[in-house]
């Protein structure tokens, strides 16, 4: 039945309006041009009628026009539209549509359907929908085309909605409709709806249709339900090659490449001849398994079957060789191809990206376009991966502009890749804006955005987005749960993590290996190693990821021995470690400072050819750094050919960790000169170097760079800034940064609480601890180290006892040596030496030198000679070469006037080759660090320094200062003691600060030993008579001297 086209010209796309042609002029003719087609309207003398002629590169049969100028639709018009559809020639299609409208052609449903198909195929589904809505009659083809069009244009929700409408009006779907709606559901990853559709297919009698069956298998696979896909596959009585291929590809998509290869071999045994899709799937499996041997075997088979010239198969070959690390053979196959299409170009680009050669991928992407080949959505996805991992955000923005220009933003795969790239480049706000602009968001896109928040440290925002996704009715998959669990782990939010765990069980993902590994990671990061172990042991199948998660969990919680043991068990059961496992093992070696084990691992890494892997080489550098072998660390770093931001950051961090702060800053500047952009971890490391140098000016310069890079809202960077300002003596700036952070993780709370504790503001530290808990943030073991330290610095003994008892009782956190050390320090400072000794004796594990050393320091404060001697003997057994122990015991004897014992200790040190670490003080002036030791006259301005020191000494004596000779721990005359104390290193540094800075400038000093009592008193007087603020950081805390007082209240 014919219907009249009832659509107005105003509703058409721009430039479609046809011109008016005068039919009273026999010579009149107007030409309508496009890039490929020219249609001329003119008068025919032969049949005395107007005709439509087509000239140009496309051949179109003329449609007859009557004397009134109305075109009579011929049977050739649908064929013309079909050609436009196949070539996606929107320009020609629009011209045909425009002329039909002008001449008010009576069109059949066939033409309507072709026009809908045209607009859908050319990415303008909204015009196809306008035509569909104006059709007075629609058949099953009309419905199928518009449904398929929505699927093709990335709007599966609309497709599902129309399918329901189609059923409501009584139109029975055919197998094409069902395959289209199945693809919509696979795009949405709607497993339950897929099962409903499957039931509908059975009811409608299509369950034996091979075409429908293969698409349903594909849909189940894309919904991550391989079991349902296999059940359907096994239940089909007649499985042709399409069905076999669908199942093989389904296995590949779900990471079950071994099953894919097994099915391929079973198919061959049953005499089924593989086609190009089968070979493409099995080659993908070989690549995923890194099985070059299997891949070469399949290569030989496809040559046997004569498919070596099939572009799709050859492209899969390129991909397989690239994934197996054989990029040379991949390029040879690519270069031998007789015809290069977008798939083959994309395969090589993907290969470069997979092999860490992002810049070469970008070069090939440009070469591809110069060759006249337009990228498709998969090309863009791969080149965006290169931008995210190797090239950088500026290239990403250029690629994004190209994507927008070519209209590829409509593809959710491209949209998700763009969001992912901006996330990985740290541009979370740009990723969020892009996410918000995408109208149809499937589960993949939601999961990508959630993962982006978590990757960039915005874990709270990630959890909020997860809850919003659930409210919209989207069911999370294993990838979503893995990201959300990482968020909980990063925030140490065990309560939230357990809620997510319950959700996982409800959704049936508790046996999923990826989710199980994420659960292990979450519990480990929340400090619950026992719970992590429990879930590791309960996992039905443990793969390399779960083993790695447990090994890493042990390392994170200070159980290095268990990590090493578990690594050995993993090898015994035949699980091959990957680069992340080896990195975890190296971290265990680093935590235990077992250099020989680490060197053995390094030798193994070289043997298996992983030394060039960025994560492995960085972990190797880190291991050497933490084992104190900075020389070998630098060698590994220098031998790394392609150094990315991770490599540079690891070495910078290594220098900072080992006290080579100047070297860290120097390497940081070299990194910038090399054109490598710093990330949040680089800035966190270099801020540590600045804080170690108490270099507030350089810290502020780095803060300015952080603002320039837009990383000030990153949690790790913000926390490092808080720590830097606190350690540089500016607790006010630290609090300002903390208050401006958009959200706080446990690390940021720990940084500010620790800062207040170190500055002696115990009350404020405890108030922050209470506030942290009131908003639902669970403390971790580091938090309690800071809380106990805060109590110690202000002498809050009862409060300290309460918090110590609550650590394991109320919070389920295992007590560590740091907790005991803090508690011993608290009791020791308060003079409760017997209680401190009793606490050590009750420890559930052997006390280390740190615990004993803390008690020895308390013995020095209270001059307890006998206890000090016993404590020192315990330390000598653990660390016989530790000079600090000898010095502390010597000072205890000296304070008690036991000069013979002092002499014996000094003799022992000489005999054992033990050298006392000289006390020194440092001050930074104009980015230059100046170091002083007692009686130091090596400084170029020493004359001025000593002159200023004499002046200050005279002034403070006049103000009431009286020297305390008990702090001169040498057997000498009174005058000599006075001279010795007056020339202590901190006084020389203060004097230099006075002559090098304008009046009123705050002076910041760092000392490597505890400030002596007499210097402490002298500095209080200096601050009063000079009206200057002096900040001194010693090994115990910060002292803020101002107007004759110290922030420590003389309790340190």
Secondary structure, DSSP 8 states (H G I E B T S, - for coil): -EEE----GGGS-TT-------TT-TT--EEEE-SSEEEEEEEETTTTEEEEEEEESS-----BB-TTS-B---THHHHHHHHHHHHT-HHHHHHHHHHHHHTT-EEEHHHHHHHHHHHHHTT-HHHHHHHHHH-S---HHHHHHHHHHHHHTT-HHHHHHHHHHHHHTT----HHHHHHHHHHHHHHT-HHHHHHHHHHHHHTT-TT-HHHHHHHHHHHHHTT-HHHHHHHHHH-SS--HHHHHHHHHHHHHTT-HHHHHHHHHHHHHTT----HHHHHHHHHHHHHTT-HHHHHHHHHHHHHTT-TT-HHHHHHHHHHHHHTT-HHHHHHHHHH-SS--HHHHHHHHHHHHHTT-HHHHHHHHHHHHHTT----HHHHHHHHHHIIIII-HHHHHHHHHHHHHHTGGGSHHHHHHHHHHHHHTT-HHHHHHHHHH-SS--HHHHHHHHHHHHHTT-HHHHHHHHHHHHHTT----HHHHHHHHHHHHHTT-HHHHHHHHHHHHHTT-TT-HHHHHHHHHHHHHTT-HHHHHHHHHH-SS--HHHHHHHHHHHHHTT-HHHHHHHHHHHHHTT----HHHHHHHHHHHHHHT-HHHHHHHHHHHHHTT-TT-HHHHHHHHHHHHHTT-HHHHHHHHHH-SS--HHHHHHHHHHHHHTT-HHHHHHHHHHHHHTT----HHHHHHHHHHHHHTT-HHHHHHHHHHHHHHT-TT-HHHHHHHHHHHHHTT-HHHHHHHHHH-SS--HHHHHHHHHHHHHTT-HHHHHHHHHHHHHTT----HHHHHHHHHHHHHHT-HHHHHHHHHHHHHHH-----HHHHHHHHHHHHHTT-HHHHHHHHHT-SS---HHHHHHHHHHHHHHT-HHHHHHHHHHHHHH-TT-HHHHHHHHHHHHHTT-HHHHHHHHHHHHHTT------EEEEEETTEEEEEETT---STTHHHHHHHHHHHHHHHHHTT----GGG--SS--HHHHHHHHHT-HHHHHHHHHHHHS-TT--EEEEESS---HHHHHHHHHHHHHHT--EEEE-SS-EEEEETTEETTTT--
